[in-house]
Amino acid sequence: MARKVKLDILENREDSIDEQPEEIGPSPLSEVSDSQRPPTVWTGKKWILTSVVVVSVCLIAVGTVMFLMRTGKRNITSLPVKQPTVAMMNTIQRNLSNFDNFVVDYRDGGGNVRIVMFAFAVELNKPVNGDAIEDRVELRGAIYTLSKKKSMASLLFPENRKTFRNEIAAELERRLGAGVVKAIYFTKFYVL
């Protein structure tokens, strides 16, 4: 009969109206008290599930902190930086002027055209009144004329460029006043 009860669900309901299924009584295992039962597998799964959730939350928190530290987005207020006084700022200020984009064409010994491109920075001992010196057309024209007078061989090597640098400094001092130019630095120098 027990088999009929189990299969009753799969059969048509019309057949099962006449027969009443047997009632199944309590199992002998249900009479055992809770203290005598062995621990179930579900209790172990709860601890595993809880520990997985806690570890996941910790990993996400650590990952977020590391990401924010690497991208520089910190919500930590920094200590205020002490600004230098005005007197200190004036002593730190350097008087530099940049002369850019000089392009001079030369003919070498074989008659081939060579192009020299250069730029330099001028460090001044004292500031110059008036317009910025790098924007003055007469200064740029004088430097271009001076560079055009140089030979191609004198510009190929860094040792020879030292004399060219000294000639530029002398020309700028002649036009701006004695003792104005402290040093000249080539920022780029290409021979094509």
Backbone hydrogen bonds in HBPLUS format (Angstrom, degrees):
<---DONOR---> <-ACCEPTOR-->    atom                        ^
c    i                          cat <-CA-CA->   ^        H-A-AA   ^      H-
h    n   atom  resd res      DA  || num        DHA   H-A  angle D-A-AA Bond
n    s   type  num  typ     dist DA aas  dist angle  dist       angle   num
A0004-LYS N   A0001-MET O   2.99 MM   3  5.08 119.6  2.37  97.5 112.5     1
A0005-VAL N   A0001-MET O   3.15 MM   4  6.56 145.6  2.28 148.4 157.5     2
A0006-LYS N   A0002-ALA O   3.21 MM   4  6.52 155.3  2.28 147.6 152.9     3
A0007-LEU N   A0003-ARG O   3.16 MM   4  6.36 158.0  2.21 150.5 155.9     4
A0008-ASP N   A0004-LYS O   2.95 MM   4  5.79 119.4  2.32 135.6 150.1     5
A0010-LEU N   A0007-LEU O   3.01 MM   3  5.47 129.5  2.27 110.3 122.5     6
A0011-GLU N   A0007-LEU O   3.28 MM   4  6.57 140.3  2.44 148.9 160.1     7
A0030-SER N   A0027-SER O   3.15 MM   3  5.57 143.8  2.29 108.4 117.4     8
A0032-VAL N   A0029-LEU O   3.23 MM   3  5.65 164.8  2.26 110.5 115.2     9
A0036-GLN N   A0033-SER O   3.14 MM   3  5.46 140.1  2.31 103.7 114.4    10
A0045-LYS N   A0041-VAL O   3.09 MM   4  6.41 150.2  2.18 148.8 157.9    11
A0046-LYS N   A0042-TRP O   3.02 MM   4  6.29 142.0  2.17 146.1 155.5    12
A0048-ILE N   A0044-GLY O   3.15 MM   4  6.42 157.7  2.20 146.2 152.6    13
A0049-LEU N   A0045-LYS O   2.89 MM   4  6.00 166.3  1.91 149.0 152.9    14
A0050-THR N   A0046-LYS O   2.90 MM   4  6.05 160.0  1.94 148.1 153.8    15
A0051-SER N   A0047-TRP O   2.96 MM   4  6.09 161.3  2.00 145.9 151.0    16
A0052-VAL N   A0048-ILE O   2.95 MM   4  6.15 154.6  2.01 150.7 157.7    17
A0053-VAL N   A0049-LEU O   3.10 MM   4  6.31 158.6  2.15 148.2 153.2    18
A0054-VAL N   A0050-THR O   3.05 MM   4  6.29 162.9  2.08 151.2 155.6    19
A0055-VAL N   A0051-SER O   2.96 MM   4  6.08 165.5  1.98 149.7 153.7    20
A0056-SER N   A0052-VAL O   2.96 MM   4  6.07 157.7  2.01 146.0 152.5    21
A0057-VAL N   A0053-VAL O   3.01 MM   4  6.23 161.2  2.05 151.3 155.6    22
A0058-CYS N   A0054-VAL O   3.05 MM   4  6.28 158.8  2.09 148.8 154.5    23
A0059-LEU N   A0055-VAL O   2.94 MM   4  6.16 160.5  1.98 152.2 157.2    24
A0060-ILE N   A0056-SER O   3.00 MM   4  6.20 159.1  2.05 151.0 156.3    25
A0061-ALA N   A0057-VAL O   3.02 MM   4  6.22 157.7  2.08 146.6 152.6    26
A0062-VAL N   A0058-CYS O   2.94 MM   4  6.18 164.0  1.97 153.8 157.8    27
A0063-GLY N   A0059-LEU O   2.89 MM   4  5.98 160.5  1.93 147.2 153.2    28
A0064-THR N   A0060-ILE O   2.96 MM   4  6.11 154.0  2.03 145.7 152.2    29
A0065-VAL N   A0061-ALA O   3.08 MM   4  6.32 160.8  2.11 148.8 153.5    30
A0066-MET N   A0062-VAL O   2.97 MM   4  6.19 163.3  2.00 152.6 157.1    31
A0067-PHE N   A0063-GLY O   2.94 MM   4  6.09 157.1  1.99 146.3 152.7    32
A0068-LEU N   A0064-THR O   3.00 MM   4  6.19 163.1  2.02 150.8 154.9    33
A0069-MET N   A0065-VAL O   2.98 MM   4  6.18 149.3  2.08 145.6 154.2    34
A0070-ARG N   A0066-MET O   3.01 MM   4  6.21 153.6  2.08 147.1 153.7    35
A0071-THR N   A0067-PHE O   3.03 MM   4  6.21 154.0  2.10 151.1 157.7    36
A0089-MET N   A0085-THR O   3.06 MM   4  6.39 152.7  2.14 149.8 158.0    37
A0090-ASN N   A0086-VAL O   3.12 MM   4  6.37 150.5  2.21 148.9 155.4    38
A0092-ILE N   A0088-MET O   3.13 MM   4  6.38 142.4  2.28 145.2 155.1    39
A0093-GLN N   A0089-MET O   3.19 MM   4  6.26 140.6  2.36 143.0 151.8    40
A0124-LEU N   A0095-ASN O   2.81 MM  29  5.25 166.8  1.83 156.5 161.1    41
A0097-SER N   A0122-VAL O   2.91 MM  25  5.15 147.1  2.02 140.5 151.0    42
A0122-VAL N   A0097-SER O   2.73 MM  25  5.15 163.2  1.76 154.6 160.2    43
A0099-PHE N   A0120-PHE O   2.75 MM  21  5.36 173.2  1.76 176.5 178.6    44
A0120-PHE N   A0099-PHE O   2.89 MM  21  5.36 155.5  1.95 152.5 158.9    45
A0102-PHE N   A0118-PHE O   3.08 MM  16  5.33 159.1  2.12 164.5 167.0    46
A0118-PHE N   A0102-PHE O   2.95 MM  16  5.33 155.5  2.01 145.8 153.6    47
A0104-VAL N   A0116-VAL O   2.87 MM  12  5.23 166.6  1.88 154.4 158.7    48
A0116-VAL N   A0104-VAL O   2.79 MM  12  5.23 168.1  1.80 161.1 165.3    49
A0106-TYR N   A0114-ARG O   2.68 MM   8  5.06 164.8  1.70 161.6 165.2    50
A0114-ARG N   A0106-TYR O   2.71 MM   8  5.06 164.7  1.73 143.7 148.9    51
A0108-ASP N   A0112-ASN O   2.90 MM   4  5.54 158.2  1.94 157.4 161.5    52
A0111-GLY N   A0108-ASP O   3.05 MM   3  5.42 165.7  2.07 117.8 121.3    53
A0192-LEU N   A0115-ILE O   2.68 MM  77  5.06 174.5  1.69 166.5 166.9    54
A0117-MET N   A0190-TYR O   2.82 MM  73  5.06 158.9  1.87 145.8 153.1    55
A0190-TYR N   A0117-MET O   2.68 MM  73  5.06 169.9  1.69 160.9 164.6    56
A0119-ALA N   A0188-LYS O   2.91 MM  69  5.19 149.1  2.01 145.8 142.7    57
A0187-THR N   A0119-ALA O   2.89 MM  68  5.52 145.6  2.01 123.3 133.8    58
A0188-LYS N   A0119-ALA O   3.31 MM  69  5.19 162.6  2.34 132.7 129.1    59
A0121-ALA N   A0185-TYR O   2.72 MM  64  5.20 156.9  1.78 151.7 159.1    60
A0185-TYR N   A0121-ALA O   2.91 MM  64  5.20 163.5  1.93 153.0 158.5    61
A0123-GLU N   A0183-ALA O   2.84 MM  60  5.17 172.9  1.85 156.4 158.7    62
A0182-LYS N   A0123-GLU O   2.68 MM  59  5.38 159.1  1.72 154.2 158.4    63
A0183-ALA N   A0123-GLU O   3.23 MM  60  5.17 154.3  2.30 133.0 137.7    64
A0125-ASN N   A0180-VAL O   2.68 MM  55  5.25 164.0  1.71 150.4 156.2    65
A0135-ASP N   A0132-ALA O   3.08 MM   3  5.64 154.9  2.15 114.4 121.8    66
A0136-ARG N   A0133-ILE O   3.33 MM   3  5.37 162.3  2.36 103.3 108.6    67
A0140-ARG N   A0136-ARG O   3.30 MM   4  6.60 162.9  2.33 147.7 152.2    68
A0141-GLY N   A0137-VAL O   2.86 MM   4  6.05 158.1  1.90 153.8 160.4    69
A0142-ALA N   A0138-GLU O   3.03 MM   4  6.12 151.9  2.11 136.4 143.5    70
A0143-ILE N   A0139-LEU O   3.04 MM   4  6.29 157.1  2.09 148.9 154.5    71
A0144-TYR N   A0140-ARG O   2.96 MM   4  6.15 152.7  2.04 144.5 152.5    72
A0145-THR N   A0141-GLY O   2.92 MM   4  6.11 161.8  1.95 148.8 153.6    73
A0146-LEU N   A0142-ALA O   2.95 MM   4  6.10 157.0  2.00 143.7 150.3    74
A0147-SER N   A0143-ILE O   2.93 MM   4  6.10 155.7  1.99 144.8 151.0    75
A0148-LYS N   A0144-TYR O   2.93 MM   4  6.12 143.6  2.07 145.6 155.7    76
A0149-LYS N   A0145-THR O   3.24 MM   4  6.47 135.9  2.45 140.7 150.6    77
A0150-LYS N   A0147-SER O   3.30 MM   3  5.35 146.5  2.42  97.5 106.6    78
A0154-SER N   A0151-SER O   3.23 MM   3  5.39 131.3  2.48  97.0 109.1    79
A0155-LEU N   A0152-MET O   3.18 MM   3  5.48 156.5  2.23 107.2 114.4    80
A0160-ASN N   A0157-PHE O   3.08 MM   3  5.43 124.8  2.40 106.6 119.7    81
A0161-ARG N   A0157-PHE O   3.14 MM   4  6.47 137.0  2.34 144.2 156.7    82
A0162-LYS N   A0159-GLU O   3.39 MM   3  5.57 149.1  2.49  98.1 106.3    83
A0165-ARG N   A0161-ARG O   2.86 MM   4  6.13 152.0  1.94 149.0 156.5    84
A0166-ASN N   A0162-LYS O   3.01 MM   4  6.31 153.1  2.08 144.3 151.2    85
A0167-GLU N   A0163-THR O   2.95 MM   4  6.21 150.0  2.04 146.4 154.5    86
A0168-ILE N   A0164-PHE O   3.00 MM   4  6.30 152.2  2.08 146.8 153.9    87
A0169-ALA N   A0165-ARG O   3.04 MM   4  6.33 158.6  2.09 147.0 152.7    88
A0170-ALA N   A0166-ASN O   2.99 MM   4  6.23 155.0  2.05 144.9 151.4    89
A0171-GLU N   A0167-GLU O   3.00 MM   4  6.21 155.2  2.06 145.1 151.6    90
A0172-LEU N   A0168-ILE O   2.97 MM   4  6.22 159.3  2.01 153.2 158.4    91
A0173-GLU N   A0169-ALA O   2.98 MM   4  6.16 157.0  2.03 147.7 154.1    92
A0174-ARG N   A0170-ALA O   2.98 MM   4  6.13 147.7  2.09 142.3 151.0    93
A0175-ARG N   A0171-GLU O   3.18 MM   4  6.42 145.4  2.31 140.8 149.0    94
A0176-LEU N   A0172-LEU O   2.76 MM   4  5.85 154.7  1.82 152.2 160.0    95
A0177-GLY N   A0173-GLU O   2.85 MM   4  4.95 147.7  1.95 127.7 135.4    96
